Amino acid sequence: MILCFDAGNTMIKCGVYEDGKLIQQFAVDTDAKRSSNQFEVLLKYFVNDPKNVEGAIISSVVPDVTMVIKDAVDSLFSINALILNRSLKTKMKLKLDYPNELGGDLIAGAVGAVKKYNYPVVVADFGTATKMYVVDKNGYYIGGMIAPGMGVSMKALISNTRLLYEVPIVAPKHVCGSNTKDAIQSGIVFGQAYMVSEFARRMERELGYELNRVVTGGFSKIVKDSIVCFAYEQNLVLDGLYEIYCLNSGK
């Protein structure tokens, strides 16, 4: 079994792969105060047979938790977990102003998207931030956009307005909300969906050709039916991490 960890700002997701297939996944909140011993206890709860774990790879955008995960994984499974950084092989060519700024989750997502859909491709990742990134027709990761995610937008809205209040982040039945709750949900959910659809259209116009379109991320289930011509991949980053692990382990 291979463990693939995607540590984001809100959640740490783990996928358990066996013979190239995702057989189990779990998630815990991203707590920078959690020790490696505490994380090891969590792993013992989720992974039934530690002896079957052959390797692991970690992508993290939260530096404080990166080594916590690695120390726990290495200790519990007696392995040397890989950390996704520029030293690992990914086969992803970068054409960016500042390549070192690129997060591991974006690289893994791009690798997963190219593996399943080839290039050119654009990925919309709905997480703490809503991110879009493009691999062009020549296989180069050329950039994208970053915007506040749905949860962040909700918190910003209610913290800066006196009469509005937090509501569940779900898609309402109508775009034109007939009450405050539905109107907020429409603005948050459909606003993000239509933003991403228009960004994809404008990216294609800027590049001069169509892109395969993929949507992923924690909030993607909510918007996947409201955006135009996007394939839904719930575990794109984890799948990409598994591909990168295999590339660097010789499997």
Secondary structure, DSSP 8 states (H G I E B T S, - for coil): -EEEEEE-SSEEEEEEEETTEEEEEEEEE--TT--HHHHHHHHHHH-S-GGG--EEEEEES-HHHHHHHHHHHHHHHTS--EE-STTS----EE--S-GGG--HHHHHHHHHHHHHH-SSEEEEEESSEEEEEEE-TTSEEEEEEEEE-HHHHHHHHHHS-SS---------S-SS-SSHHHHHHIIIIIHHHHHHHHHHHHHHHHHTS--EEEEESTTHHHHTTTSTT-EE-TTHHHHHHHHHHHHHHT-
